[in-house]
């Protein structure tokens, strides 16, 4: 009898914990069990809004205005903004073979992307995403909660106390499973992986710029600590941290100043 009471107590506690998690997320975002992936499964998956394929800012204008920005407003992002940037970084753009926005040597796709969400960092519907580390699945365009809780301070410390990490409502963390590429290309595959990290990072820069958001690529951090913060899976190596936020200032290149600059250097 006592063992039955104990079982019911554990079961009730589990149900209450699940309900508490669901209350934090907007009702419009459904949970379902996670399938596969490198990270340890969380309690469920957040189905992100579908990405937009057209915007109001041209590629040329995004290139012209792209800057590394480290000063952010204390405001949340929306779930739509986070969805769009994740898709731009490493989302699916070809539906027969599952090719992505970033070119990859031999389509080996060694990268994994995590979003470290601060408390109140991402708004959706009538609520906010639960703070924690989420793993991005490009094929289903979903986020899976890997580690619960406010992890921003730990990530800030792992990133050598770079204040912009702590100030951002979301930090994207790129990791790489090098064996996916080196198993095909040998030692030279390491070079291909680092090249791919740069491709994905530039995608984030350009999409953020086009949306009026800010980011900066960070390569200075303690690798093992970053992997621990996000709850990375076996074989993953830390590659990049990219804070994502609303900027305190924006840069705009005008055609006349560019013309004058080029003219000066033509002699």
N, C-alpha and C positions, 0 to 999 in steps of 0.2 A: 504493500500500500504506500509506504513512504517513498519507494522508488518511483511509483506512478506519479505521486505529487511532485517529486523532483523533476521528472520528465515534463509534466505540464507547466511547471514554473519556467523551465528553460525554453519551452516552446512559446509561452506567452511573452517572455522577454525578447525572443527573436522577432515575433510579430510586431511588437511595439517599436523595436529598433527600425524595422523596415518601414513602418508607417511614418516614423519621424523623418527618415530620409526622403520619402516621397513628398512630405509636406514642404520641403525646402525647394523642390523643383516645380516649375510651372506645370499645370495639369496637361498642357498641350504636348509635352515631351514624354513619350512613352518609354518604359523600361522593357527590356527583354534580355534573356541570358546571353552573355557574350560567348562567341565561338572563336576559338583559336587566338592567335596573336602572341606576342612575345611576353607581355606583362601578365602578372597574376590577376585573374579575374576579380573585379569588384562586385558590388551587389547587383549591378545591371548596366545597361547601356543607354546613353542619351542620344536619341535620334536627332541629328542636327537639321536645321532648315536646308533645303536644297540650295546650292550655290547659284548665284546669278552669272550668266554668260555674257552679259553686256553691261557696260557702265557708262558714266558720263565723262570720264577722264580718259584721254587717249594714251597710248603707250608712250608717245613722244613727250607728252606733258608730265607723265609720271616719272620718266627718266630725267627730265629737266629739273623737277622739283625734289627728287630723292635726296635725303640727307639723313645722317645719323643724329637722332635727337634723344637727349637724355633728361629733358625737363618735361614733366608730365602734370596734367591736371588730376585732381583727386576725384575722378568720375569713373563709373563702371563702363564696361563695354556692353554691347547687346549680344545676344546669342547669335543673331544674324551676322554681326561683324566678325565674331570669332569663327563662325562656320565658313565665311567667305575667305578669310585669311588662311585657315587650315587647308581648304581646297586649293587655294593658289599655291601654297607651299608644296603639296604632295598629293593632290587629289587626282581623281580619274578623269582623263580627257579622251580616252579611246575605249569603246565599250565591248569590243570583240576580244581583245587580249588584256585589257586592264592597264594600258599604258597611262603614265602620269604626267603632270604638268612639268616635272623636271626630267631632263634627259638622264639616262642611266646606262652605264656600260653593260651591253648585253642584256638590258632590261632585268638586271639582277636586283635592283631596288634594295639597297642595304639599309636605308634609313628608317628610323622610327621617330615619331613625334609625340611629345607629351605637352599638355597644357597644365601649368601649375596655376590654379585659380585662387585668388585671395578671397577672404570673406567679403561678400558684397561686390565681387569683382565683375561678375557677368550677370546681366539682367535678362530675363526672358519671361514674357507674359506678366504675371502678377508677383513673381518671386525672383530668386537668384539661384544660380547653380551652387550646390554644396561646395565649400572650399576643399581643395585637395589636389591630387595629381590625377590627370586623366590621360589615357592613351588614345590616340587617334587611329581609327581604322578607315583608310581611304576607300575601300571597296564598298562598305556599307555607309560611309560618311557618318560615322558615329563616334561618340566619346565614351570610353569605359572608365569608370572610377577605379583607380588602382590603390591609392592611399588617401584616406580621409584626413581632414584637419587643416589647420593653417600652417602651411609648409613654407611660406614666403621668407620668414626669418632664417630658417635653415638654409634655404637656397641663397639668400643674401650672404650668409656667412661662407657658404661653399664658393661663392663668386667673389671672394676676397673683399667683402664689404662694399661692393659697388652699389651706391645708393639707388640708382635707377632700377635695379632689380627689386628692391623693396618697395619702391614707389609705384610700380606698374600693377594694374589690376590682374594682368595675366602675363606669365612668362612662358614662352615656347621653348622647350628643351629638345634639341635634336640629338639622337644617339645613332650609332651605326653598328650593324653586325657585319664586320669586315669579311667574314668567311663566305658570305653570300657571293661576294665579288672575287675574292682571292682564290676561291675554289675553282674558278673558271680561268682567271688570268694570272694566277701566281702572285709573287711579290708586287708586281706592277699594279695589281688590283688595288693596293692601298692608295696609290695616287688617284685612281679613278674614284674611290670613295670620297676622298677629300674634295675633289672637283665637284662631285655631286652635292656635297654639303653646301658649297658655294652657290650652285645653281638654285637650290631650294631656298637658301637664305635671301638671294636677290629677288626671288619670287615674292617672299614676304615683304621685303622693302617696297617693291613696286605696287603690290596690292594695298599695303598700308597707306602709302602715299596717295594713291588714287581715291582712297576712302577718307582721307583727312586724318589718318591715325599716324602714330609715331612708333619707331622701333630703332634698335641699335644692335649690331652683331657683337656678341661677347665671346671671346675665346680664352679669357683668363679665369680659371677656376680650378678647384680641386676635383679631379675627375671622379674619384671614388665617392666623394660626398654627394656630388650631383646625382650620380646613379642611385645612391641610397635614397635621396630625397624623392625622386620620381618613382621609385620602385621598379627600376629597369629589370629586364629579363636576362637570362644567361647569355653570355657572349656579346652583350652590348657595350659599346664604348662611348663616352660622352664626347660630343662634337661641337655644339653651339648652344648658347642661351640667347634668346631674343625677346626682351620685354616688349609688350604690346600695350599701348595706352593712347589717350588723347593728349596731343602736344600743347605745351604752353605757348609755343610759337611755331610758325610755318615759314618755309622758304619758298620763294617764287622766282624763277629765272625769267627775265623779260628779253625779248628778241633784240632790242637795241643794245643792251649791255653785252650780250653775247657777240653781236656783230662788232662792237667796239673792241672787245677783248681779242677776237680773232684778227681784226685789223691791226692792232698793235703788234701782234706776234708774226705778222707777215712782213713787217718792215717797210 
